[in-house]
Amino acid sequence: MEDKAPTVGQLSSGLAGEDPEAGIETTDIERIERVYRKLDHRIIPAFWVLYFLCSAIRSNVGLSQTMNEAQHHDLEEVLHLTPKQVSTGLALFYVCYVIFDFPSNLIMTRLSPRVWMSRIVIGVGIIGSCMAAMKAAWSLYLLRLLLGIVIAGMWPGMAYYLTLFYPPSRTGKRIGQYFTAAQVSAAVVGLVSAGFQKMDGLGGLVGFQWMFLLYGLVGILVGFSLLWWLPDRPLPPGEVPDQTGWHKWIPQSKPALTGEDALIHYRDLTRVYHRSRWGVKDLWHVVIDWRVWPLLLMYFGVVGVGIGVQNYATVIIQATNSKLTSIDLSLLTAPIWIMDLIAILLVTPFSDRFHHHRALFFSIPVCIQIAGLLLTTYGGSEANPWPRYGGLLMVGFGLGPTVPITMTWTNEIFQPRHGEVGVAAASALVSGLGNLGSILTTYALFTGWPADSKPGRKQYRKSTLVMVGILCLSILSAIVNTLLLKLVGNGARAKQVSSGSSTSEGEGVIMDGAAKRELQERGLGRLWWTSRR
């Protein structure tokens, strides 16, 4: 039998003692943790699958450059492309991504986040499958542009979506969990591409065409399944979903929480249930907030290096050892992303537990990336090039936690200051404009830099040094952001009120149970090896 929707009137008697203001303090923390674990089981697997597929479809162009080279069936040969045209096609995706990320995320706040996320994945699947039909440079350019348009808003939208269900200080680990899909995708796609190369010529399609087609079709199926799989934004106890207008044509998903679990969540994260309609003035306050710009520069460096390595991993490895076959190159990309995944799982949970020290958890991995790039550039010898490959493994390890930590820090800063529109707008600005780093590394570096791509010991040396430079900018931005937050603070733009108080929309920022706990770090308490509560 399905649980009935609880009412607001039950809150005091169901969760609190005599003092309604003390509700969250008298609620057992174990019950709160149980509720968030239930949400994990509903949301994180869906996000992981959709991000895996979208990452694979987005990055397959990079792998297709070296697939079936011996048969002259790689992307450049089949489409009669120059290296510069490939770089242009890769970069055009990010041009549209930068332009449309911001409006896409704002649309999500006004519509159903679940439906908008489903729309993104279906669109990515359609465009991805169409890439199997590319015949010339113009079709590569067109489809990469369209892919950038339809996928825009996915990554910042996922970060925004999490803040509808979790406190910002709890989102780092969860962003890291589904971000591992990109690493598994990069590793698995590299391995599976070896199988697609064996399908070369089957049905009149070359290996990379089979890869584009099958990933695209699976993406379409997953996109439609998200309409039932993902929960929509949580509603206050007793409120029913809107079934008027276009909503009546969309399948309804099961609520994320019901019964007592819904009451506990309402008490602990009351702020997400009391959203006000934002306007242009609210949006402008977010855009001019200085706090967004250091975060943007942090993201610029790490995502630029990440996308550069993702798109050019096989090209970089080939430059270290020209004797490797195309299948060898595909297989050697996998360990880079396995290292990335390990670092995410190790670092992001601790960055949440010590959430007042985000800059430290960001900067140390960036330093590892810099060391790895320098080893890739200057290490090894003609007789033993493997130390240079070891440098790429270090880059992979350092990349892992940096992007999730940047997005989490954005959530933490902008939700208390600007509310829901703050998270949506700031995360889109950081993700969208930050991807200018991706344009730099995909268009201007490696094969896109003819003078730097000449074969020899110094091949791609200047490109890797440019990436070292933008990583140094990321570290500097994290330090500046920390110092300014210490000096200026991060107070809410509106006054803070208790979750038990009666407030009108827009009157204040609600201090719910989670907000009170976020004032202190959890540290190493409540880990499996300690009994500390």
DOKOL-236338 format. One record per residue (C-alpha): chain; z, x negated, y. Coordinates in nm, 2 decimals, always signed. Layout:
! DOKOL-236338
[A,[Z,X,Y]]
...
***
This chain:
! DOKOL-236338
[A,[+0.00,+0.00,+0.00]]
[A,[-0.10,-0.14,+0.34]]
[A,[+0.18,-0.22,+0.59]]
[A,[+0.19,+0.01,+0.89]]
[A,[+0.14,-0.14,+1.24]]
[A,[+0.48,-0.21,+1.40]]
[A,[+0.57,-0.08,+1.74]]
[A,[+0.70,-0.26,+2.04]]
[A,[+1.02,-0.07,+2.01]]
[A,[+1.09,-0.23,+1.68]]
[A,[+1.10,-0.57,+1.82]]
[A,[+1.46,-0.57,+1.93]]
[A,[+1.60,-0.42,+1.61]]
[A,[+1.36,-0.60,+1.38]]
[A,[+1.40,-0.95,+1.50]]
[A,[+1.67,-0.99,+1.75]]
[A,[+2.05,-0.94,+1.76]]
[A,[+2.21,-0.74,+2.03]]
[A,[+2.05,-0.95,+2.31]]
[A,[+1.68,-0.89,+2.32]]
[A,[+1.63,-1.20,+2.52]]
[A,[+1.77,-1.40,+2.23]]
[A,[+1.53,-1.27,+1.97]]
[A,[+1.34,-1.59,+1.90]]
[A,[+1.67,-1.79,+1.88]]
[A,[+1.81,-1.56,+1.61]]
[A,[+1.49,-1.55,+1.41]]
[A,[+1.49,-1.80,+1.12]]
[A,[+1.25,-2.08,+1.19]]
[A,[+1.15,-2.07,+0.83]]
[A,[+1.01,-1.72,+0.89]]
[A,[+0.81,-1.84,+1.19]]
[A,[+0.67,-2.13,+0.99]]
[A,[+0.57,-1.89,+0.71]]
[A,[+0.38,-1.68,+0.95]]
[A,[+0.18,-1.98,+1.08]]
[A,[+0.11,-2.09,+0.72]]
[A,[-0.03,-1.74,+0.65]]
[A,[-0.26,-1.78,+0.96]]
[A,[-0.37,-2.12,+0.83]]
[A,[-0.48,-1.97,+0.50]]
[A,[-0.69,-1.71,+0.68]]
[A,[-0.84,-1.92,+0.97]]
[A,[-0.87,-2.29,+0.87]]
[A,[-1.09,-2.25,+0.56]]
[A,[-1.34,-2.03,+0.75]]
[A,[-1.35,-2.28,+1.03]]
[A,[-1.39,-2.57,+0.79]]
[A,[-1.69,-2.41,+0.62]]
[A,[-1.87,-2.31,+0.94]]
[A,[-1.81,-2.65,+1.10]]
[A,[-1.93,-2.83,+0.78]]
[A,[-2.26,-2.65,+0.78]]
[A,[-2.32,-2.67,+1.16]]
[A,[-2.24,-3.04,+1.16]]
[A,[-2.48,-3.10,+0.87]]
[A,[-2.76,-2.90,+1.03]]
[A,[-2.70,-3.08,+1.36]]
[A,[-2.70,-3.43,+1.22]]
[A,[-2.97,-3.41,+0.95]]
[A,[-3.23,-3.54,+1.19]]
[A,[-3.05,-3.88,+1.19]]
[A,[-3.07,-3.90,+0.81]]
[A,[-3.43,-3.79,+0.80]]
[A,[-3.53,-4.11,+0.98]]
[A,[-3.48,-4.32,+0.67]]
[A,[-3.54,-4.07,+0.39]]
[A,[-3.83,-4.16,+0.15]]
[A,[-3.95,-4.44,+0.37]]
[A,[-4.12,-4.61,+0.07]]
[A,[-4.34,-4.31,+0.03]]
[A,[-4.40,-4.29,+0.41]]
[A,[-4.24,-3.94,+0.40]]
[A,[-3.96,-4.01,+0.66]]
[A,[-3.94,-3.81,+0.98]]
[A,[-4.14,-4.05,+1.19]]
[A,[-4.43,-4.09,+0.95]]
[A,[-4.46,-3.71,+0.87]]
[A,[-4.45,-3.60,+1.23]]
[A,[-4.62,-3.91,+1.37]]
[A,[-4.34,-4.00,+1.60]]
[A,[-4.24,-4.31,+1.79]]
[A,[-3.88,-4.42,+1.79]]
[A,[-3.85,-4.32,+2.15]]
[A,[-3.97,-3.96,+2.07]]
[A,[-3.70,-3.94,+1.79]]
[A,[-3.44,-4.05,+2.05]]
[A,[-3.57,-3.79,+2.30]]
[A,[-3.55,-3.51,+2.03]]
[A,[-3.19,-3.61,+1.94]]
[A,[-3.09,-3.62,+2.31]]
[A,[-3.25,-3.28,+2.40]]
[A,[-3.00,-3.11,+2.18]]
[A,[-2.71,-3.24,+2.39]]
[A,[-2.89,-3.15,+2.72]]
[A,[-2.88,-2.78,+2.63]]
[A,[-2.53,-2.82,+2.47]]
[A,[-2.40,-2.95,+2.80]]
[A,[-2.56,-2.67,+3.01]]
[A,[-2.47,-2.38,+2.79]]
[A,[-2.12,-2.48,+2.65]]
[A,[-1.94,-2.35,+2.96]]
[A,[-2.10,-2.00,+2.98]]
[A,[-2.09,-1.95,+2.61]]
[A,[-1.71,-2.01,+2.59]]
[A,[-1.65,-1.78,+2.89]]
[A,[-1.85,-1.50,+2.72]]
[A,[-1.63,-1.54,+2.41]]
[A,[-1.32,-1.45,+2.62]]
[A,[-1.48,-1.12,+2.72]]
[A,[-1.63,-1.03,+2.38]]
[A,[-1.49,-1.05,+2.03]]
[A,[-1.43,-1.42,+1.94]]
[A,[-1.50,-1.34,+1.58]]
[A,[-1.84,-1.18,+1.65]]
[A,[-1.94,-1.46,+1.89]]
[A,[-1.85,-1.73,+1.64]]
[A,[-2.05,-1.54,+1.37]]
[A,[-2.35,-1.52,+1.62]]
[A,[-2.33,-1.90,+1.67]]
[A,[-2.34,-1.99,+1.30]]
[A,[-2.62,-1.74,+1.22]]
[A,[-2.83,-1.88,+1.51]]
[A,[-2.77,-2.24,+1.39]]
[A,[-2.88,-2.14,+1.04]]
[A,[-3.20,-1.98,+1.16]]
[A,[-3.30,-2.28,+1.38]]
[A,[-3.20,-2.53,+1.11]]
[A,[-3.42,-2.37,+0.85]]
[A,[-3.71,-2.35,+1.10]]
[A,[-3.69,-2.73,+1.13]]
[A,[-3.84,-2.76,+0.78]]
[A,[-4.17,-2.64,+0.95]]
[A,[-4.18,-2.91,+1.22]]
[A,[-4.53,-3.06,+1.25]]
[A,[-4.53,-3.28,+1.57]]
[A,[-4.31,-3.41,+1.85]]
[A,[-4.33,-3.08,+2.05]]
[A,[-4.18,-2.88,+1.76]]
[A,[-3.90,-3.13,+1.73]]
[A,[-3.83,-3.10,+2.10]]
[A,[-3.84,-2.72,+2.10]]
[A,[-3.62,-2.67,+1.80]]
[A,[-3.36,-2.93,+1.91]]
[A,[-3.35,-2.75,+2.25]]
[A,[-3.30,-2.42,+2.08]]
[A,[-3.03,-2.56,+1.85]]
[A,[-2.84,-2.69,+2.15]]
[A,[-2.85,-2.34,+2.31]]
[A,[-2.73,-2.15,+2.00]]
[A,[-2.46,-2.39,+1.90]]
[A,[-2.32,-2.43,+2.25]]
[A,[-1.96,-2.30,+2.27]]
[A,[-1.89,-2.35,+1.90]]
[A,[-1.66,-2.66,+1.93]]
[A,[-1.46,-2.56,+2.24]]
[A,[-1.47,-2.20,+2.12]]
[A,[-1.29,-2.30,+1.80]]
[A,[-1.02,-2.48,+2.01]]
[A,[-0.99,-2.17,+2.23]]
[A,[-0.97,-1.94,+1.93]]
[A,[-0.68,-2.13,+1.78]]
[A,[-0.47,-2.08,+2.10]]
[A,[-0.49,-1.70,+2.03]]
[A,[-0.29,-1.76,+1.72]]
[A,[-0.09,-2.09,+1.76]]
[A,[+0.11,-2.26,+2.03]]
[A,[-0.10,-2.54,+2.19]]
[A,[+0.14,-2.81,+2.06]]
[A,[+0.06,-2.69,+1.71]]
[A,[-0.32,-2.70,+1.74]]
[A,[-0.37,-3.08,+1.70]]
[A,[-0.31,-3.09,+1.33]]
[A,[-0.52,-2.77,+1.28]]
[A,[-0.81,-2.90,+1.49]]
[A,[-0.79,-3.21,+1.28]]
[A,[-0.80,-3.02,+0.96]]
[A,[-1.12,-2.84,+1.03]]
[A,[-1.27,-3.14,+1.21]]
[A,[-1.25,-3.32,+0.87]]
[A,[-1.55,-3.09,+0.78]]
[A,[-1.76,-3.30,+1.01]]
[A,[-1.65,-3.62,+0.83]]
[A,[-1.70,-3.47,+0.48]]
[A,[-2.03,-3.33,+0.60]]
[A,[-2.14,-3.68,+0.72]]
[A,[-2.03,-3.83,+0.39]]
[A,[-2.16,-3.56,+0.16]]
[A,[-2.49,-3.51,+0.35]]
[A,[-2.55,-3.88,+0.32]]
[A,[-2.49,-3.86,-0.06]]
[A,[-2.68,-3.53,-0.11]]
[A,[-2.97,-3.66,+0.09]]
[A,[-3.03,-3.91,-0.20]]
[A,[-3.08,-3.60,-0.42]]
[A,[-3.32,-3.44,-0.16]]
[A,[-3.52,-3.76,-0.17]]
[A,[-3.57,-3.70,-0.54]]
[A,[-3.72,-3.36,-0.45]]
[A,[-3.99,-3.52,-0.24]]
[A,[-4.32,-3.35,-0.30]]
[A,[-4.17,-3.05,-0.48]]
[A,[-4.34,-2.73,-0.37]]
[A,[-4.55,-2.92,-0.12]]
[A,[-4.24,-3.02,+0.09]]
[A,[-4.11,-3.37,+0.15]]
[A,[-3.74,-3.46,+0.10]]
[A,[-3.61,-3.40,+0.45]]
[A,[-3.79,-3.06,+0.47]]
[A,[-3.60,-2.94,+0.17]]
[A,[-3.28,-3.06,+0.33]]
[A,[-3.34,-2.86,+0.65]]
[A,[-3.45,-2.55,+0.47]]
[A,[-3.16,-2.52,+0.23]]
[A,[-2.88,-2.60,+0.47]]
[A,[-3.02,-2.35,+0.72]]
[A,[-3.03,-2.07,+0.46]]
[A,[-2.68,-2.13,+0.36]]
[A,[-2.57,-2.14,+0.72]]
[A,[-2.72,-1.79,+0.78]]
[A,[-2.53,-1.65,+0.48]]
[A,[-2.20,-1.80,+0.60]]
[A,[-2.26,-1.67,+0.95]]
[A,[-2.28,-1.31,+0.83]]
[A,[-1.97,-1.36,+0.61]]
[A,[-1.76,-1.46,+0.91]]
[A,[-1.77,-1.10,+1.03]]
[A,[-1.54,-1.01,+0.75]]
[A,[-1.37,-1.34,+0.70]]
[A,[-1.23,-1.43,+1.05]]
[A,[-0.97,-1.21,+1.21]]
[A,[-1.02,-1.09,+1.57]]
[A,[-0.78,-1.16,+1.85]]
[A,[-0.42,-1.04,+1.78]]
[A,[-0.33,-0.71,+1.93]]
[A,[+0.02,-0.60,+2.06]]
[A,[+0.22,-0.41,+1.79]]
[A,[+0.11,-0.05,+1.77]]
[A,[-0.23,-0.11,+1.94]]
[A,[-0.54,-0.03,+1.75]]
[A,[-0.88,-0.21,+1.77]]
[A,[-1.15,-0.07,+2.00]]
[A,[-1.41,+0.13,+1.80]]
[A,[-1.62,+0.25,+2.10]]
[A,[-1.95,+0.12,+2.23]]
[A,[-2.11,-0.17,+2.04]]
[A,[-1.78,-0.23,+1.85]]
[A,[-1.86,+0.07,+1.62]]
[A,[-2.17,-0.11,+1.48]]
[A,[-1.98,-0.43,+1.39]]
[A,[-1.79,-0.45,+1.06]]
[A,[-1.41,-0.46,+1.11]]
[A,[-1.21,-0.75,+0.96]]
[A,[-0.86,-0.73,+0.82]]
[A,[-0.58,-0.80,+1.08]]
[A,[-0.45,-1.16,+1.06]]
[A,[-0.09,-1.04,+1.02]]
[A,[+0.08,-0.71,+0.94]]
[A,[+0.43,-0.57,+0.92]]
[A,[+0.72,-0.80,+0.99]]
[A,[+0.49,-1.10,+1.01]]
[A,[+0.31,-0.94,+1.31]]
[A,[+0.64,-0.88,+1.48]]
[A,[+0.75,-1.24,+1.43]]
[A,[+0.42,-1.36,+1.57]]
[A,[+0.45,-1.13,+1.87]]
[A,[+0.79,-1.26,+1.95]]
[A,[+0.70,-1.62,+1.91]]
[A,[+0.37,-1.62,+2.10]]
[A,[+0.40,-1.32,+2.33]]
[A,[+0.18,-1.49,+2.59]]
[A,[-0.14,-1.43,+2.40]]
[A,[-0.08,-1.06,+2.38]]
[A,[-0.05,-1.02,+2.76]]
[A,[-0.39,-1.14,+2.88]]
[A,[-0.51,-1.05,+3.22]]
[A,[-0.88,-1.01,+3.33]]
[A,[-0.99,-1.32,+3.50]]
[A,[-1.23,-1.34,+3.79]]
[A,[-1.43,-1.60,+3.98]]
[A,[-1.13,-1.72,+4.18]]
[A,[-0.93,-1.79,+3.86]]
[A,[-1.23,-1.98,+3.71]]
[A,[-1.26,-2.18,+4.03]]
[A,[-0.90,-2.29,+4.01]]
[A,[-0.96,-2.43,+3.67]]
[A,[-1.28,-2.62,+3.77]]
[A,[-1.11,-2.79,+4.07]]
[A,[-0.80,-2.88,+3.88]]
[A,[-0.79,-3.26,+3.87]]
[A,[-0.64,-3.26,+3.52]]
[A,[-0.97,-3.17,+3.36]]
[A,[-1.15,-3.49,+3.47]]
[A,[-0.95,-3.76,+3.29]]
[A,[-0.97,-3.55,+2.98]]
[A,[-1.35,-3.52,+3.02]]
[A,[-1.38,-3.90,+3.06]]
[A,[-1.17,-3.96,+2.75]]
[A,[-1.40,-3.72,+2.55]]
[A,[-1.71,-3.88,+2.70]]
[A,[-1.64,-4.22,+2.54]]
[A,[-1.52,-4.11,+2.20]]
[A,[-1.77,-3.84,+2.14]]
[A,[-2.05,-4.06,+2.26]]
[A,[-1.96,-4.33,+2.01]]
[A,[-1.90,-4.08,+1.74]]
[A,[-2.24,-3.91,+1.78]]
[A,[-2.41,-4.24,+1.82]]
[A,[-2.27,-4.37,+1.50]]
[A,[-2.35,-4.04,+1.32]]
[A,[-2.71,-4.03,+1.43]]
[A,[-2.78,-4.41,+1.39]]
[A,[-2.55,-4.51,+1.10]]
[A,[-2.83,-4.57,+0.86]]
[A,[-3.03,-4.76,+1.14]]
[A,[-2.73,-4.98,+1.22]]
[A,[-2.66,-5.06,+0.85]]
[A,[-3.02,-5.14,+0.80]]
[A,[-3.00,-5.39,+1.09]]
[A,[-2.72,-5.57,+0.92]]
[A,[-2.90,-5.60,+0.58]]
[A,[-3.28,-5.54,+0.58]]
[A,[-3.29,-5.56,+0.19]]
[A,[-3.12,-5.22,+0.15]]
[A,[-3.33,-4.93,+0.02]]
[A,[-3.33,-4.58,+0.19]]
[A,[-3.11,-4.45,-0.09]]
[A,[-2.87,-4.74,-0.04]]
[A,[-2.85,-4.66,+0.33]]
[A,[-2.77,-4.29,+0.26]]
[A,[-2.49,-4.39,+0.02]]
[A,[-2.34,-4.65,+0.25]]
[A,[-2.29,-4.39,+0.53]]
[A,[-2.04,-4.20,+0.32]]
[A,[-1.75,-4.45,+0.34]]
[A,[-1.76,-4.45,+0.72]]
[A,[-1.68,-4.08,+0.73]]
[A,[-1.43,-4.10,+0.45]]
[A,[-1.23,-4.35,+0.67]]
[A,[-1.27,-4.11,+0.96]]
[A,[-1.12,-3.83,+0.75]]
[A,[-0.83,-4.04,+0.63]]
[A,[-0.74,-4.12,+0.99]]
[A,[-0.75,-3.76,+1.10]]
[A,[-0.52,-3.65,+0.82]]
[A,[-0.28,-3.94,+0.89]]
[A,[-0.26,-3.93,+1.27]]
[A,[-0.31,-3.57,+1.40]]
[A,[+0.00,-3.42,+1.23]]
[A,[+0.22,-3.69,+1.39]]
[A,[+0.05,-3.64,+1.73]]
[A,[+0.17,-3.28,+1.72]]
[A,[+0.52,-3.38,+1.62]]
[A,[+0.53,-3.63,+1.92]]
[A,[+0.32,-3.41,+2.15]]
[A,[+0.46,-3.57,+2.46]]
[A,[+0.29,-3.90,+2.36]]
[A,[-0.07,-3.78,+2.32]]
[A,[-0.21,-4.08,+2.51]]
[A,[-0.06,-4.33,+2.27]]
[A,[-0.19,-4.15,+1.96]]
[A,[-0.53,-4.14,+2.13]]
[A,[-0.55,-4.50,+2.26]]
[A,[-0.45,-4.69,+1.95]]
[A,[-0.74,-4.55,+1.74]]
[A,[-0.98,-4.62,+2.03]]
[A,[-0.87,-4.98,+2.02]]
[A,[-0.95,-4.99,+1.65]]
[A,[-1.30,-4.86,+1.73]]
[A,[-1.35,-5.13,+1.99]]
[A,[-1.24,-5.40,+1.73]]
[A,[-1.48,-5.25,+1.48]]
[A,[-1.77,-5.25,+1.71]]
[A,[-1.71,-5.61,+1.81]]
[A,[-1.70,-5.71,+1.44]]
[A,[-2.02,-5.52,+1.38]]
[A,[-2.18,-5.70,+1.67]]
[A,[-2.06,-6.06,+1.61]]
[A,[-1.92,-6.07,+1.25]]
[A,[-2.08,-6.19,+0.93]]
[A,[-2.38,-6.41,+0.88]]
[A,[-2.73,-6.39,+0.74]]
[A,[-2.60,-6.49,+0.40]]
[A,[-2.31,-6.25,+0.41]]
[A,[-2.37,-5.94,+0.64]]
[A,[-2.09,-5.73,+0.48]]
[A,[-1.83,-5.80,+0.75]]
[A,[-2.05,-5.62,+0.99]]
[A,[-2.05,-5.32,+0.77]]
[A,[-1.67,-5.35,+0.75]]
[A,[-1.67,-5.32,+1.13]]
[A,[-1.84,-4.98,+1.09]]
[A,[-1.56,-4.87,+0.86]]
[A,[-1.31,-4.96,+1.13]]
[A,[-1.51,-4.76,+1.38]]
[A,[-1.50,-4.46,+1.15]]
[A,[-1.12,-4.49,+1.10]]
[A,[-1.07,-4.51,+1.48]]
[A,[-1.30,-4.22,+1.56]]
[A,[-1.11,-3.97,+1.35]]
[A,[-0.81,-3.85,+1.55]]
[A,[-0.95,-3.91,+1.90]]
[A,[-1.16,-3.59,+1.95]]
[A,[-0.90,-3.35,+1.80]]
[A,[-0.63,-3.51,+2.02]]
[A,[-0.84,-3.47,+2.33]]
[A,[-0.90,-3.11,+2.27]]
[A,[-0.54,-3.04,+2.19]]
[A,[-0.42,-3.21,+2.50]]
[A,[-0.66,-2.99,+2.70]]
[A,[-0.50,-2.68,+2.54]]
[A,[-0.15,-2.80,+2.62]]
[A,[-0.22,-2.87,+2.98]]
[A,[-0.43,-2.57,+3.07]]
[A,[-0.28,-2.28,+2.88]]
[A,[+0.05,-2.29,+3.07]]
[A,[-0.12,-2.36,+3.41]]
[A,[-0.41,-2.11,+3.39]]
[A,[-0.37,-1.89,+3.08]]
[A,[-0.65,-1.79,+2.85]]
[A,[-0.93,-1.86,+3.10]]
[A,[-0.78,-2.20,+3.16]]
[A,[-0.82,-2.30,+2.79]]
[A,[-1.17,-2.15,+2.76]]
[A,[-1.30,-2.31,+3.07]]
[A,[-1.13,-2.65,+3.05]]
[A,[-1.22,-2.70,+2.68]]
[A,[-1.58,-2.61,+2.75]]
[A,[-1.60,-2.85,+3.05]]
[A,[-1.44,-3.13,+2.85]]
[A,[-1.67,-3.06,+2.55]]
[A,[-1.98,-2.98,+2.74]]
[A,[-1.99,-3.24,+3.02]]
[A,[-1.82,-3.49,+2.78]]
[A,[-2.12,-3.47,+2.56]]
[A,[-2.32,-3.66,+2.83]]
[A,[-2.18,-3.95,+2.64]]
[A,[-2.38,-3.82,+2.34]]
[A,[-2.70,-3.81,+2.55]]
[A,[-2.63,-4.17,+2.65]]
[A,[-2.59,-4.30,+2.30]]
[A,[-2.87,-4.10,+2.14]]
[A,[-3.14,-4.14,+2.41]]
[A,[-3.07,-4.47,+2.58]]
[A,[-2.92,-4.69,+2.30]]
[A,[-3.04,-4.83,+1.96]]
[A,[-3.40,-4.71,+1.88]]
[A,[-3.41,-4.56,+2.23]]
[A,[-3.37,-4.90,+2.39]]
[A,[-3.69,-5.10,+2.29]]
[A,[-3.56,-5.43,+2.42]]
[A,[-3.25,-5.40,+2.21]]
[A,[-3.41,-5.29,+1.89]]
[A,[-3.62,-5.60,+1.82]]
[A,[-3.54,-5.73,+1.47]]
[A,[-3.31,-6.02,+1.44]]
[A,[-2.95,-6.13,+1.46]]
[A,[-2.90,-5.97,+1.80]]
[A,[-3.06,-5.64,+1.72]]
[A,[-2.86,-5.35,+1.88]]
[A,[-2.60,-5.59,+2.02]]
[A,[-2.64,-5.46,+2.38]]
[A,[-2.61,-5.10,+2.25]]
[A,[-2.28,-5.16,+2.07]]
[A,[-2.14,-5.34,+2.38]]
[A,[-2.23,-5.04,+2.59]]
[A,[-2.02,-4.83,+2.35]]
[A,[-1.73,-5.07,+2.38]]
[A,[-1.75,-5.02,+2.76]]
[A,[-1.73,-4.64,+2.74]]
[A,[-1.44,-4.66,+2.50]]
[A,[-1.26,-4.88,+2.75]]
[A,[-1.32,-4.60,+3.00]]
[A,[-1.16,-4.35,+2.76]]
[A,[-0.85,-4.56,+2.73]]
[A,[-0.82,-4.61,+3.11]]
[A,[-0.86,-4.23,+3.16]]
[A,[-0.58,-4.15,+2.91]]
[A,[-0.35,-4.39,+3.09]]
[A,[-0.44,-4.25,+3.43]]
[A,[-0.39,-3.89,+3.30]]
[A,[-0.04,-3.98,+3.17]]
[A,[+0.07,-4.15,+3.49]]
[A,[-0.05,-3.86,+3.71]]
[A,[+0.11,-3.60,+3.49]]
[A,[+0.44,-3.80,+3.52]]
[A,[+0.40,-3.82,+3.90]]
[A,[+0.26,-3.47,+3.98]]
[A,[+0.37,-3.27,+3.68]]
[A,[+0.20,-2.98,+3.50]]
[A,[+0.38,-2.68,+3.63]]
[A,[+0.23,-2.33,+3.58]]
[A,[+0.04,-2.19,+3.88]]
[A,[+0.24,-1.87,+3.84]]
[A,[+0.62,-1.83,+3.80]]
[A,[+0.76,-1.83,+3.45]]
[A,[+0.93,-1.53,+3.31]]
[A,[+1.11,-1.46,+2.98]]
[A,[+0.93,-1.29,+2.70]]
[A,[+1.19,-1.02,+2.71]]
[A,[+1.13,-0.94,+3.07]]
[A,[+0.91,-0.65,+3.19]]
[A,[+0.62,-0.80,+3.39]]
[A,[+0.30,-0.67,+3.52]]
[A,[-0.03,-0.85,+3.46]]
[A,[-0.07,-1.16,+3.65]]
[A,[+0.29,-1.17,+3.77]]
[A,[+0.40,-1.47,+3.57]]
[A,[+0.37,-1.70,+3.27]]
[A,[+0.57,-1.57,+2.98]]
[A,[+0.83,-1.81,+2.83]]
[A,[+0.81,-1.70,+2.47]]
[A,[+0.99,-1.85,+2.17]]
[A,[+0.71,-2.11,+2.11]]
[A,[+0.71,-2.21,+2.48]]
[A,[+1.08,-2.28,+2.47]]
[A,[+1.04,-2.50,+2.16]]
[A,[+0.75,-2.69,+2.31]]
[A,[+0.99,-2.83,+2.57]]
[A,[+1.11,-3.07,+2.31]]
[A,[+0.93,-3.28,+2.04]]
[A,[+0.98,-3.19,+1.68]]
[A,[+0.98,-3.56,+1.58]]
[A,[+1.03,-3.64,+1.21]]
[A,[+1.24,-3.33,+1.14]]
[A,[+1.15,-3.08,+0.87]]
[A,[+0.92,-3.32,+0.68]]
[A,[+0.92,-3.32,+0.30]]
[A,[+1.13,-3.64,+0.28]]
[A,[+1.40,-3.52,+0.51]]
[A,[+1.64,-3.22,+0.51]]
[A,[+1.68,-3.23,+0.88]]
[A,[+1.62,-2.89,+1.05]]
***
